[in-house]
């Protein structure tokens, strides 16, 4: 009983301390004259440490920590190391384009690159919004709640714990916007990295640094054909998934778009890439140790390990760190959804004179309620990380194909890309729900290639009659 009281006191104290530090720093920061830009992009005044911290903590949330450790094998290391490739594409290819075209959202690049690209921009924004509402946000709430329930053996329903996370995340996102999110992410990111390293250290000490008895297939980074991540997928869908997530996904790129300039954004991205070299020690290795201690217990592995190896006061600190990680991903999703709807849909289509910040806050309320209502749908999934990646393919590969064609194909046609987008979504839905001949990462690759081919083919077919109609010079 006394141990639980210590855990609760440390948890509440550290959480309050980070909130107070965030408020203090937030008040010191300047404000942009444009309230919408200040709300969605922190007035484009973020320094590289806050960009790096927010990138990392937005990514390393409960669905990553719980799901990747829950797989209990070394194959998951590729979700971390592969991220470096995605971050480099963001820094070297996409960030210069976003800044050159003055983009507020990643989807704005599509409109800037293509004649009549506004409709394509709106289509992609809708796909992002649907992905955030029905996949990302409810998954973040569910995994955070499941971790807290398994770690502290809470006698509370998953939905009740998720509701607490949702309300706290909404408070950060709606009241402080991206600036408050980035500041709190950075502070809590330091706590999470320190606490995650301590968990791994205590866990290694518990097994005496002895990995004997663990099957070899759980210790190899190269998967067999029947494994979670067969090694050939590293050359197909794995690469594309990282480029989409880190390069075109508003949830991530929004942090880099809030920098003072291109150089500051790139410095933050490079710093995040360096940290990705060590994050497997937090999100992969503990799950393998948990297999040695408890056997195959799936997504309960990390919560049980933390509860067993940490002393009570450190367990309370770790709970605060996980809370920060959950809130980071959740309020980032809320803020990105608000920006996409307000900037890409509401202002150009319904009311160009509307207060973008106010519209965004209303969207955040709606997104919070919808995502919370969908949490029960994820309570029976077998693997959190596999389910998340598989469902993301419904929109990630078609969207990535749209960006690829818009950026690299000369004379691309926006209408053709829109049709190809719909084709890609339907194709991957068939692969996911009706016919699954290959691993989902291979199917993501096939969906990407097929969507690009349809976009280019239709574009040439549309341009052919126009070329014939032009008089000879």
VENJO-V292540 format. One line per field, one symbol per residue. phi: phi as a letter, one per 40 degrees, with the letter a starting at -180 (. if undefined). psi: psi as a letter, one per 30 degrees, with the letter a starting at -180 (. if undefined). burial: b if it has 24 or more other ideal C-beta (glycine too) atoms within 12 Angstrom, else e. A space follows every 50 residues. Layout:
BEGIN
phi: ???
psi: ???
burial: ???
END
This chain:
BEGIN
phi: .cccccdcccdccccccccccccccdccccbcccccccccbfgfbccccc ccccdcccccbccccccccccfacdcdcccccccccccccccbcddcdcc cgccbccccccccbcfccccdccccccdcccccbbccccccccccccccc cbfccbcdcccccccccccccccccbgcccccccdcccccccccccccdc cccccccgfbccgcddccbccbccdccdbddccccbcccccccccccbcd dccdccccccadcccccccccccccccbcdcbbbddcccccccbgcbgcc cccccccccccdccccccccccdccccdccccccccccccccccbcccbb accccdccccccccccccccccccddcbcbccbccccccccccdbccdcc cccccccbbcgcbcccccccdcdcccccccccbbabcbdccccccccccc cccccccccccccdccccccccc
psi: eeeeeeeeeeeeeeeeeeeeeeeeeeffklklejeeeeeeghghgkleee eeeeeeeeeiaefeeeeeeffhlffffffeeffeeeeeeeefeeeeeeee ghkeleffeeeefkkhgeeeeeeeeeeeeeeeefdeeeeeeeeeeeeeee eghkhkleeeeeeeeeeeeeeeeeefaeeeeeeeeeefeeeeeeeeeeee eeeeeeghgjgkfkkefffkfjklfgleikeffffcfeeeeeeeefefke eefeeffgleleeeeeeeeeeeeefffffffefeeeeeeeeeefajgbff eeeeeefefkleeeeeeeeeeeeeeeeeeefeeeeeeeeeeeefeeefee jfgljeeeeeeeeeeeeeeeeeffeffgfgkejeeeeeeeeffefeeeee eeeeeeefjkgkkeeeeeeeeeeeeeeeeeeefejiflkfeeeeeeeeee eeeeeeeeeeeefeeeeefkkk.
burial: eeeeeebeebbeebbeebbeebeebbeebeebeeebbbbbbbbbbbbbbb bbbbbbbbbbbbbbbbbbbbbbbbbbbbbbbbbbbbbbbbbebbbebbbe bebbbbbbbbbbbbeebbbbbbbbbbbbbbbbbbbbbbbbbbbbbbbbbb bbeeeeebbebbbbbbbbbbbbbbbbbbbbbbbbbbbbbbbbbebbbbbb ebbbeebeeeeeebeeebbebebeeebbbbeebbebbbbbbbbbbbbbbb bbbbbbbbbbebebbbbbbbbbbebbeebbbbbbbbbbbbbbbbeeebbb bbbbbbbbbbebbbbbbbbbbbbbbbbbbbbbbbbbbbbbbbbbbbbbee eeeeebbebbbebbbbbbebbbebbeebeebebbbbbbbbbbbbbbbbbb bbbbbbbebeebbbbbbbbbbbbbbebbeebbeeeeeebbbbbbbbbbbb bbbbbbebbeebeeeeeeeeeee
END
